[in-house]
């Protein structure tokens, strides 16, 4: 049992990754029941996932016609557990997880991470959260009493004992289960149940901190659910924290497996491109390029804050903001590193001062990674796509370490864990089917009912 510093309101005394009883699908075509994380699934992708398999996990993470039918998700989860579509591993484990494909190799550990307040500097957020997504995920988690997908944490392991164990397990042991998704990435899981190995992991991780790479809203949800239970008097016995004092997480050593950090683009539906460019000319240098490819190439070569504007025709690159206007707009109480981020300049200068709007979920649409998708959305909505270069990993780590947070939706770390490979229940399930943690993902003879 991990040591906790305060049994009244359990606070981990370091980075804790606890074993748990994993919940896994017992189906033949495991890849077809998985999905990307909930916030990366477009509406047209939901239908494709629903059609791919009757037990696709999207039915749990985005339930019902409006994607918010939380009671429906609870009923489906209970049905799949009762029928054997989902099976609980009998032995608690920390799971080694590998993603491998063309140009992709990432290994890490999936377990119960001890929830820590930001002031402890154990789990470091680097972005602010919005109340809407937190309320949505909290309602789902409260109703299903489950963590349906892991958050993604990075830590500086420097090849320590945890990383050595991860690599040794992946190289020498047969996996519990494996699946290749349609993007060509192979996903494999192993269970670590040996007490000596778990103790080695605990000793190595205890003195470290971790950055939330993906899942800020879900981590905020974990902490909100924890606070609810403790406010209701759901205190655990001394040294026995409850299931709500932990959350499902993937932990990756950034030194051994450097992440792929991609940009998150903006689309402003109510701002036509001509108007956006005209307003920008008084504060930015504007360079026109004949098409998206040439504009993106120019953006990649630009140093300093820069943004590429497009609606599907010629593109316009904004560079070299007026230094006096920029200095006046940026908050004086922020570090120089924070003020130099392109997303900070976007949120504090370009959007509010030049275009007269805030970078919020009501005015600005978000598009992960794909500039062409952002441009299509801008064209279809009669607005402007604002394309950004990705931030540097070192900048994000340094800003989080000093207690600052980058503006919302500044980063998209990858490769993200695949949703549906492993789930976690917050309640004891004594009547649920279970299997030894060493068994793979194949169904029992005849297959489970669907």
C-alpha positions in Angstrom: 0.0 0.0 0.0 1.5 3.4 -0.9 2.4 5.6 2.0 0.1 8.7 2.3 1.1 11.8 4.1 -2.4 12.6 5.6 -5.0 9.9 6.2 -7.8 12.5 6.8 -7.5 13.8 3.2 -5.0 11.4 1.6 -2.1 13.3 0.0 0.7 11.2 -1.5 4.1 11.9 -0.2 5.6 11.7 -3.7 4.7 10.3 -7.2 2.7 7.2 -6.5 1.6 4.6 -9.2 -0.4 1.9 -7.5 -1.4 -1.5 -8.9 -5.1 -1.9 -9.7 -7.5 -4.6 -11.1 -7.5 -3.8 -14.8 -10.7 -4.2 -16.7 -10.2 -5.4 -20.3 -12.3 -6.4 -23.3 -12.6 -10.1 -24.0 -13.3 -9.9 -27.7 -11.6 -11.3 -30.8 -11.1 -8.1 -32.6 -9.7 -5.9 -29.8 -8.6 -3.1 -32.0 -12.2 -2.5 -33.2 -13.5 -1.8 -29.6 -10.9 0.9 -29.0 -11.0 4.6 -29.9 -8.9 7.8 -29.7 -9.3 9.9 -26.5 -12.8 11.4 -26.2 -11.8 15.0 -27.0 -10.1 13.9 -30.3 -13.2 12.3 -31.7 -15.1 14.4 -34.3 -18.9 13.9 -34.7 -18.5 12.0 -38.0 -15.9 9.7 -36.3 -18.4 8.7 -33.6 -20.6 7.0 -36.2 -17.7 5.2 -37.7 -16.6 3.9 -34.3 -20.1 2.8 -33.5 -20.3 0.9 -36.7 -16.9 -0.7 -36.3 -18.0 -3.0 -33.4 -21.2 -3.3 -31.2 -18.9 -3.0 -28.1 -16.8 -0.1 -29.1 -15.7 2.0 -26.1 -17.1 5.2 -27.6 -20.5 3.9 -26.3 -19.1 4.6 -22.8 -17.0 7.7 -23.3 -19.5 9.6 -25.6 -22.8 7.9 -24.7 -26.1 8.4 -26.4 -27.5 10.6 -29.2 -26.1 13.8 -27.6 -22.9 12.1 -26.3 -24.0 13.0 -22.7 -26.3 10.1 -21.7 -24.4 9.2 -18.6 -27.0 6.8 -17.2 -26.9 5.0 -20.6 -23.1 4.6 -20.2 -23.6 3.1 -16.7 -26.1 0.6 -18.0 -23.9 -0.4 -20.9 -20.8 -0.8 -18.6 -22.8 -3.0 -16.2 -24.2 -5.1 -19.1 -20.7 -5.7 -20.6 -19.3 -6.6 -17.2 -22.2 -9.0 -16.4 -22.0 -10.7 -19.9 -18.2 -11.1 -20.0 -17.6 -8.6 -22.7 -15.5 -6.8 -20.1 -13.5 -8.9 -17.6 -11.7 -7.8 -14.4 -8.2 -9.0 -13.9 -8.0 -11.0 -10.7 -4.6 -9.7 -9.5 -3.8 -6.1 -9.1 -1.1 -5.0 -11.4 0.8 -2.0 -12.9 0.7 -2.5 -16.6 3.5 -2.0 -19.1 2.1 -0.4 -22.3 3.8 -0.2 -25.6 2.8 1.7 -28.8 4.9 0.8 -31.8 4.5 1.6 -35.5 6.2 3.5 -38.4 8.2 6.2 -36.7 6.5 5.5 -33.3 7.8 3.7 -30.2 6.6 4.6 -26.8 6.6 2.5 -23.6 5.2 3.4 -20.2 3.4 2.3 -17.1 -0.4 2.3 -16.6 -1.6 2.4 -13.0 -3.4 4.2 -10.3 -1.7 7.6 -9.8 -2.1 9.2 -6.4 -3.9 12.5 -6.7 -1.8 15.5 -5.7 -2.7 19.2 -5.4 -0.8 21.5 -7.8 0.9 23.2 -4.8 2.6 19.9 -4.0 4.5 20.1 -7.3 4.2 16.3 -7.7 1.7 16.3 -10.6 2.3 19.4 -12.7 -0.5 20.8 -14.9 0.7 23.0 -17.7 -2.7 24.2 -19.0 -5.8 25.7 -17.5 -9.1 23.9 -17.8 -12.6 25.0 -18.8 -15.6 24.3 -16.6 -17.7 22.8 -19.3 -15.5 19.7 -20.1 -14.8 19.2 -16.4 -18.5 19.1 -15.6 -19.1 16.7 -18.4 -16.4 14.3 -17.4 -17.3 14.5 -13.8 -21.0 13.6 -14.5 -19.8 10.6 -16.6 -17.3 9.4 -14.0 -19.7 9.9 -11.1 -22.5 8.0 -12.8 -20.4 5.1 -14.2 -18.1 5.0 -11.1 -15.2 4.2 -13.4 -12.1 5.7 -15.1 -12.8 4.9 -18.7 -9.6 6.2 -20.2 -6.2 7.1 -18.7 -4.6 10.5 -18.5 -1.1 10.9 -20.0 1.8 11.9 -17.7 5.5 12.5 -18.5 8.3 12.4 -16.1 12.1 12.8 -16.3 13.2 9.2 -15.5 16.8 9.4 -16.8 16.8 5.7 -17.4 16.0 4.8 -13.8 14.7 1.5 -12.4 11.2 2.0 -13.6 12.3 2.5 -17.2 14.7 -0.4 -17.1 11.8 -2.6 -15.9 9.5 -1.4 -18.6 12.0 -2.2 -21.3 12.9 -5.6 -19.8 9.3 -6.7 -19.5 8.6 -5.6 -23.1 11.7 -7.4 -24.4 11.4 -10.7 -22.6 7.8 -11.5 -21.7 4.8 -12.4 -23.8 2.1 -9.7 -23.7 -1.3 -10.0 -22.0 -2.9 -8.7 -25.1 -2.0 -6.9 -28.3 -3.9 -5.1 -31.1 -3.1 -3.2 -34.2 -5.3 -0.2 -34.9 -6.1 1.1 -38.3 -3.4 3.7 -38.1 -0.8 0.9 -38.2 0.2 1.3 -34.5 0.6 -1.9 -32.5 -0.6 -1.7 -28.9 0.7 -4.3 -26.3 0.0 -4.7 -22.6 1.9 -6.6 -19.9 0.9 -7.0 -16.2 3.5 -6.5 -13.5 2.3 -8.2 -10.3 5.6 -9.3 -8.7 5.9 -7.5 -5.3 9.6 -7.0 -5.6 9.3 -5.4 -9.0 6.4 -3.2 -7.8 8.5 -2.1 -4.8 11.3 -1.2 -7.2 8.9 0.9 -9.2 7.6 2.7 -6.1 11.1 3.4 -4.8 12.2 4.9 -8.2 9.1 7.0 -8.8 8.6 8.3 -5.2 10.9 11.3 -5.4 9.9 12.4 -8.9 7.3 14.7 -10.4 5.2 14.3 -13.5 3.8 16.7 -16.1 0.2 16.3 -17.3 0.8 15.9 -21.0 -2.8 15.1 -21.9 -5.9 14.9 -19.7 -6.0 18.2 -17.7 -9.8 18.1 -17.6 -9.9 14.4 -16.6 -7.3 15.1 -13.8 -9.4 18.0 -12.6 -12.3 15.6 -12.6 -10.4 13.1 -10.6 -9.7 15.8 -8.0 -13.3 17.0 -8.0 -14.6 13.5 -7.4 -12.1 13.0 -4.6 -13.3 16.2 -3.0 -16.9 15.2 -3.3 -16.3 11.9 -1.5 -14.3 13.5 1.3 -16.9 16.3 1.7 -19.5 13.5 2.1 -17.5 11.9 4.9 -16.2 9.0 2.7 -12.9 9.0 4.7 -10.8 5.9 4.5 -9.2 4.2 7.4 -5.7 5.3 8.3 -3.2 4.4 5.6 -6.1 3.0 3.5 -6.9 5.7 0.9 -10.1 5.1 -1.2 -10.4 4.4 -4.9 -11.3 8.1 -5.5 -7.9 9.1 -4.1 -6.3 7.8 -7.3 -6.9 8.0 -11.0 -6.1 5.9 -14.1 -2.9 7.2 -15.8 -0.2 6.3 -18.3 3.3 7.4 -17.1 6.1 7.7 -19.6 9.8 8.5 -19.1 10.4 11.6 -21.4 14.1 10.9 -21.4 13.7 7.4 -22.8 10.7 8.1 -25.0 10.6 11.7 -26.1 7.0 12.7 -26.9 5.8 14.1 -30.2 4.4 17.6 -29.5 2.0 18.9 -32.1 0.2 22.2 -32.6 -3.5 22.9 -31.9 -5.0 25.2 -34.4 -7.9 27.7 -34.1 -10.8 28.5 -36.3 -12.8 31.7 -35.9 -16.2 31.2 -37.6 -17.4 34.8 -37.3 -14.2 36.4 -38.6 -13.8 36.5 -42.4 -10.3 36.2 -43.7 -10.2 39.6 -45.4 -11.3 41.3 -42.2 -8.8 39.3 -40.1 -5.9 40.4 -42.4 -7.0 44.0 -42.6 -7.2 44.3 -38.8 -3.8 42.6 -38.3 -1.9 45.0 -40.6 -1.6 47.7 -38.0 0.2 45.4 -35.6 1.9 42.7 -37.7 3.9 42.3 -40.8 1.7 40.4 -43.3 3.2 38.1 -46.0 1.0 36.6 -48.6 1.6 33.0 -50.0 -0.2 31.5 -52.9 -1.4 28.3 -51.2 -1.4 26.4 -47.9 1.7 24.3 -48.5 3.9 27.4 -49.2 2.4 29.2 -46.3 3.0 26.3 -43.9 6.6 26.0 -45.1 7.1 29.7 -44.4 5.5 29.4 -41.0 7.9 26.5 -40.1 10.9 28.6 -41.0 9.8 31.6 -39.0 11.3 32.4 -35.6 9.4 34.3 -33.0 5.6 34.5 -32.7 3.9 33.9 -36.1 0.5 32.8 -37.3 -0.7 31.6 -40.7 -4.2 32.7 -41.7 -6.3 30.9 -44.3 -9.7 30.1 -45.6 -8.7 27.8 -48.4 -7.2 30.3 -50.9 -4.0 32.3 -50.6 -2.6 32.3 -47.1 -1.3 35.2 -45.0 1.6 34.8 -42.6 1.7 37.2 -39.6 5.2 37.9 -38.3 7.2 40.5 -36.3 4.5 42.0 -34.1 4.8 45.7 -33.2 7.0 45.5 -30.1 5.4 48.4 -28.2 1.8 47.0 -28.8 3.0 43.5 -27.8 4.7 44.6 -24.7 1.7 46.6 -23.6 -0.6 43.6 -24.1 1.4 40.8 -22.4 0.9 40.4 -18.6 3.8 41.8 -16.7 3.6 39.2 -13.9 4.4 36.3 -16.3 7.9 35.0 -17.1 9.7 36.0 -20.2 9.5 32.4 -21.4 5.7 32.4 -21.0 5.3 35.7 -22.8 7.3 34.5 -25.8 5.0 31.5 -26.4 3.0 31.8 -29.6 -0.2 30.6 -27.8 0.4 33.3 -25.1 0.7 36.0 -27.8 -2.4 34.6 -29.5 -4.5 34.6 -26.3 -3.3 38.0 -24.9 -2.6 40.1 -28.0 -3.8 38.8 -31.4 -7.3 37.7 -30.3 -8.3 40.3 -27.7 -6.3 43.4 -28.8 -6.2 43.0 -32.6 -9.5 41.1 -33.2 -11.5 42.0 -30.1 -12.3 38.5 -28.8 -11.1 36.0 -26.3 -9.7 32.5 -26.9 -12.6 30.7 -25.3 -14.8 27.7 -26.1 -17.6 29.9 -27.3 -15.8 32.2 -29.8 -13.0 29.9 -31.1 -13.1 26.4 -32.5 -10.3 24.0 -31.9 -8.7 21.6 -34.4 -5.9 19.2 -33.3 -2.9 18.7 -35.5 -4.4 18.9 -39.0 -4.1 22.3 -40.7 -6.1 21.1 -43.7 -9.0 20.2 -41.5 -8.8 23.6 -39.8 -8.9 25.3 -43.2 -11.9 23.2 -44.3 -13.7 24.2 -41.2 -12.9 27.9 -41.8 -14.0 27.7 -45.4 -17.3 26.0 -44.4 -18.0 28.5 -41.7 -17.0 31.6 -43.6 -14.3 32.3 -41.0 -10.5 32.2 -40.6 -8.2 29.4 -39.7 -5.3 30.4 -37.4 -2.5 27.9 -37.9 0.3 27.6 -35.3 3.7 26.0 -35.0 4.0 23.5 -32.1 5.5 24.6 -28.8 8.9 23.2 -27.7 8.8 20.4 -25.1 11.5 22.1 -23.1 9.5 25.3 -22.8 6.4 23.4 -21.6 8.4 21.5 -19.0 10.2 24.6 -17.7 7.0 26.7 -17.5 5.2 23.9 -15.6 8.1 23.4 -13.2 8.0 27.1 -12.2 4.3 26.9 -11.5 3.0 28.7 -14.6 0.4 27.3 -17.0 0.3 27.9 -20.7 -2.9 29.1 -22.3 -5.6 26.5 -22.9 -5.2 24.1 -25.8 -1.6 25.0 -26.4 -0.2 21.5 -26.7 -1.0 18.1 -28.1 1.4 15.5 -26.8 1.5 12.1 -28.5 1.3 9.3 -29.0 -1.7 9.3 -26.7 -2.9 6.1 -25.1 -5.6 4.3 -26.9 -8.9 4.3 -25.1 -10.5 0.9 -24.4 -7.4 -1.2 -23.9 -7.8 -1.0 -20.1 -10.4 0.6 -17.8 -10.6 1.0 -14.0 -13.6 0.6 -11.7 -14.0 2.8 -8.7 -16.3 0.3 -6.9 -15.6 -3.3 -5.8 -17.1 -5.8 -8.2 -17.2 -9.1 -6.4 -19.8 -10.7 -8.7 -18.0 -9.7 -11.9 -16.2 -12.2 -14.0 -12.5 -12.2 -13.5 -9.4 -13.7 -15.1 -5.9 -14.2 -13.9 -3.8 -11.1 -14.8 -1.6 -13.3 -17.0 -4.4 -14.2 -19.4 -4.7 -12.5 -22.7 -7.6 -10.7 -24.3 -9.2 -13.6 -26.2 -12.8 -14.4 -25.3 -13.8 -17.7 -23.6 -14.8 -20.6 -25.8 -17.8 -19.5 -27.9 -17.1 -15.8 -27.2 -19.0 -13.5 -24.9 -22.4 -12.3 -25.8 -22.6 -8.9 -27.4 
